[in-house]
Amino acid sequence: VINEEFYRKHYSDEYYTDTNKGLMARCASALVLRNIREKEAHILDVVSGGNNKLSLLDVGCGEGSFLEQIDGSLFDKNGIELNSQGVELCRKKNLNVMQGDVLTVKWSPKKYDVITMWHVLEHVAEPVKFLSRIKEVMAPGAVMFISVPNTGSIGFNHGKNWWFYVDAPRHIFLPDEHSMGELFRRTGLRLIRQFNDRLEFPLDIVWSLRKSSIKWLVYPLYPVFKLLSRETLVYAVSMA
């Protein structure tokens, strides 16, 4: 359970933003939309709802950008968010979002075909308990999609303390593929597929390597290194 004082101190109002002002913001919004479309395609490639909508729960849905943009004709969209500012922004968009902490919230009887967690798990101090609680609302055959930073990446191995995803003290759990596999084993989840999340933070390696001598090799060939490095990964898992 997150300490309220810690949360207020390290997750300021600016952490939850919902603005499209300015050229840079509009470019960023276009990239966010492209990233959401790619995530949606990954989900539909793994999970089939037939002629029925897939019930989806977005855990840590923030200001609701993912829920807002995915196809409402394909998904019954739901979210849970701890931060009251994020929840308020979601509700202004008429999104069905509950406020609460996954570890303590009282779930409704509803079960979900798809659970998404986009860069949420790295903020969690007890990932085993966290995933075990979410399993309680997975329908039979449900798939959970989890994106997290990858400490097996070029950015981590050469950026060290300058790695973009260190983000102390907000990021608590920073895994590699092996530790994610162990987490799934301990929580009774089975890995179905793994994706390279290329578009979530497109300049992450630039920031990670800004103090590293290898930046002069990486920067001129950045698209290649960005593709190969796998700075963040998406894991699709089901109940074992």
N, C-alpha and C positions, 0 to 999 in steps of 0.2 A: 504494500500500500504506500503510495507516495506521500511523503511528509508535506503538509500544506505550506509550511514556511519555505521549504526548499522550492516548491513549485512556484510560489509567488515570486521568489527572488530570481530564479533562473529561466522562467518562462514568462517574459514580460508581454504586455499587450501587443508589442510589435511582432512577436513570434507568430501571431495569427493575423495575417493580412489578407485583404480582399480588394485589391485595387488594380485598375488597368490604365492608370494615368501615365503618360509619357511614352516615347518611342521604345525605350528599353523594356518597360513593363509590358508593352504590347507584344514585343518580340518574345519575351519570356512566357507570356500567356499562350502564344502560338505553339511554343515548344512544349509547354505543359499539356496542351490539348493533344499534340502529336503523341506524347508519352502515354496519355490516357487511352488513346485509340490503340496503341500497341499493347497495353495491358489488357484491354478489353478483348483484343484478338487472341491473346494468350489464353484467357479464360475460356473463350468460346471454342478454342482448339482442344481444350482438355475436358470441358464439361458440356454436356448436351441436355437442353431442357425439352427437346422435342417440340411439341406445339404449345407448351406451357412456359410461362415466365420462370426464370431461375430466381429463387429468393436469395438475396445477397445481403450480408452484413459487413460493412466497412468499419473495422476496429481502429479507433484513433483517427476518425474521419476529418479532424481539423475543421477548416471552414467549409468543407463539403465540395471541393472542386471535382474530386473523382466521382462522387455520387451525382453531382449535377450534370456531368457530361456524358456518363454512360447511357446507353440506349434504354429508355423507359419501356419500350415495347418488348424488350428481351429480359429485363431484370425488374424484380420487385425490390426497390432500393431502400435500405435501412442502414443506420449507423449508430455507433456509440462513441462518445467523446467525453473526456474528463473535464476539459476546460470550458467554463461557462461562456466565454467570449466566442469560442468556436461554435458551440451549440447555438448561440443566438444568431450568428451569421448563417448557419445551416437552416434554421427555422425561417429566416427571412427569405430563403430560397424555396420554402415549402417542402423541405426535406424531412423525412421521418427519422429523427435522431433523438436518442435518449442520452441523458447526461449521467455519467457514473464511472466508477473504477471497476474494471473487469474482475479484479480479485474479490470485490465485495458486492457487486450489483446483484439484485435479485432478477434472474432471467425470467422472461415470460415463457409460456409453453411452446412458443414458436421455434421451429427448427429451420436451418438455412442450408441451401444447396451449395452456396459459395461463401467463403469467409475471406476477406482481404485485409492485409496488414501492410501498408506501404510505409516503410521506415518508421516502424513503431517499436519493434522488439528490442532495438538497441537502447531504448529508453527504459527498459524494464529490468529491475534488480533481481526478480525471481522468474526467469523465463519458463522453467518447468511448471511452476504453479500457474503461470499466466496461460500457457497453451493448454494445460489440463482443464482449466475453467472454460476456455473457448470450445473445447471438444464437447462440452455439455450441450451446446446448441447446434451441433453439426447433424444434419439429416443423414439417413443412410445413403452412402455413396457420395457424400459431400466432399468438396476439395477446398483446401485452405491454401491461399497464395501469400507468401511471406517475402518481402524484400528487406534486405539488410546489407550493410557494408561488408566487404570481404577483406579480411586481414591477410589473405593470400595474394594480394594484388601488388602491382608495381608501385603504386602510390604509397602503400603502407611500408613495403620493404625498403624503399629508397627515401621516402619522405619522413619516416619515423615520427617524431613529435609534431611535425608540420603537416601530417596527413590530414586531409580535408575533413575526414569523418571522426577525428578524435573528439572534437566538440565537447571537451570537458567543461563542467561536470554533468551535462545533460545526457551524454552517451555513456551508458554503464556497461552494456554487453556488446562487445565487438568480436564477432566470431569469424572463423574461417570455415571451409567446407567440412572439415573433419569435426569441428565442435558442433556445427549444425546437425551433422549426421548423428552425433551422440545425443543431442537434444531430442531429436525425433525418436531415437530408440528409447529414451527414458520416458517419453510422453506417449508412446504407443502410436506413433505416426509413421507412415510409409512414404518415402520420396517417390513421386511419379515422374516429375520432370524438373529441369532446371533451366533458367533463362539468364542471359546477360542483360541487365537493365542499363542500356546505353544512354538513355535520354533524360533520366531523372535529374542528374546534376552534370550537365555536359562538359563543364570546365573543371571538374574535380581534380584531375591529374595536374592541371596547370597550377592550381593552388598547392597541391601536395608536394610538388617537386621544385617550388620556387627557391628553396635553399639548397637544392641538390645539384651536384655537378653534372648529372646525367640529363638535366633539363635541356641542354644544348643538343642532345641527341633526340630527345622525345618531342620537343616542341615543333620542329620542322615536319615531323611525321605524326603529328598528334592524332589524326583520325585512325591511323593504324594502331597506335598504342592504346587508344581509348577502346577500340574494339577488342584487342587482345588481353588487356589488363584485367577486365572484369572487376572493376572497383566495387560495384554493387551487384548482388545476385538476387534473383527471384526463385524461390523454391515452391513448387506445387506438391502438396502432400495430402494424403487421405488417411483415414483410420486404418491401422494395420489389421 
